[in-house]
Amino acid sequence: MAYESKFKRDDIDELFDAVLTLKDREDCYRFFEDICTINEIHAIAQRLQVAKLLSQKRTYSEIEEVTKASTATISRINKCLVYGADGYQRVLDRLANQK
């Protein structure tokens, strides 16, 4: 692994290995419904939508209206897009390539 996370631990490695075993959307629903609360799932999904809209150069007010995310959340995700580990962008690029 070329990227060295600040959060790397054995238990987190095992979690990510578990996620990598998921084969389809049904597996994802089943696993995430068991491991997360519905609010956590909604929050994660909202963050991905915010990242997508930020990458499309939408304004904070547009993003706030569409996603109902706070400006603090939008700002935090924007900071991740600019200074983060490139995780959002890698996923967004892969999703765009699937279409």
C-alpha positions in Angstrom: 0.0 0.0 0.0 1.6 3.3 -1.1 -0.7 5.4 1.0 0.0 5.4 4.8 -3.1 6.4 6.7 -2.9 8.3 10.0 -5.7 6.0 11.2 -4.2 2.6 10.3 -4.9 -0.1 12.8 -5.5 -3.9 12.6 -9.2 -3.6 13.5 -9.7 -1.0 10.8 -7.8 -3.2 8.3 -10.2 -6.0 9.1 -13.2 -3.7 8.7 -12.0 -2.6 5.2 -11.2 -6.2 4.3 -14.8 -7.0 5.2 -16.1 -4.2 3.0 -14.0 -5.5 0.2 -15.7 -8.9 0.4 -19.1 -7.3 -0.5 -20.2 -8.5 -3.9 -23.2 -6.4 -4.8 -25.6 -3.7 -3.7 -27.7 -6.2 -1.7 -24.6 -7.3 0.2 -23.9 -3.6 1.0 -27.4 -3.0 2.2 -27.3 -6.0 4.4 -23.9 -5.3 5.9 -24.3 -1.6 6.4 -27.8 -2.0 7.9 -26.2 -4.3 10.5 -23.0 -2.3 11.2 -24.4 1.3 11.0 -27.4 3.1 12.3 -29.7 4.5 9.6 -28.5 8.0 10.6 -24.9 7.0 10.0 -25.8 5.6 6.6 -27.7 8.8 5.7 -24.7 11.0 6.9 -22.2 9.0 4.8 -24.5 9.1 1.7 -25.0 12.9 2.2 -21.2 13.4 2.4 -20.7 11.6 -0.9 -23.4 13.7 -2.5 -21.8 16.9 -1.2 -18.4 15.8 -2.5 -20.0 15.1 -5.9 -21.7 18.5 -6.1 -18.5 20.3 -5.0 -16.5 18.5 -7.7 -19.1 19.8 -10.1 -18.3 23.3 -8.9 -21.8 23.9 -7.4 -22.1 26.7 -4.8 -22.4 26.1 -1.1 -26.0 27.4 -1.2 -27.0 25.1 -4.0 -25.4 22.1 -2.2 -27.1 23.1 1.0 -30.5 23.3 -0.7 -30.1 19.9 -2.5 -28.5 17.9 0.3 -29.7 19.7 3.4 -26.1 19.5 4.6 -24.9 22.3 6.9 -22.3 24.8 5.6 -19.9 23.4 8.2 -20.3 19.9 6.7 -19.9 21.2 3.1 -16.8 23.2 4.2 -15.3 20.1 5.9 -15.8 18.0 2.8 -14.4 20.7 0.6 -11.3 20.7 2.7 -11.0 16.9 2.2 -11.3 17.4 -1.5 -8.6 20.0 -1.5 -6.2 18.8 1.2 -7.3 15.2 2.0 -6.3 11.7 1.1 -7.9 11.9 -2.3 -10.5 9.2 -1.3 -13.5 11.2 -2.4 -12.0 12.0 -5.8 -10.9 8.4 -6.5 -14.4 7.1 -5.8 -16.1 9.9 -7.8 -13.9 9.2 -10.7 -14.6 5.5 -10.6 -18.3 6.1 -10.4 -18.2 8.5 -13.3 -16.3 5.9 -15.3 -19.0 3.3 -14.6 -21.6 5.4 -16.4 
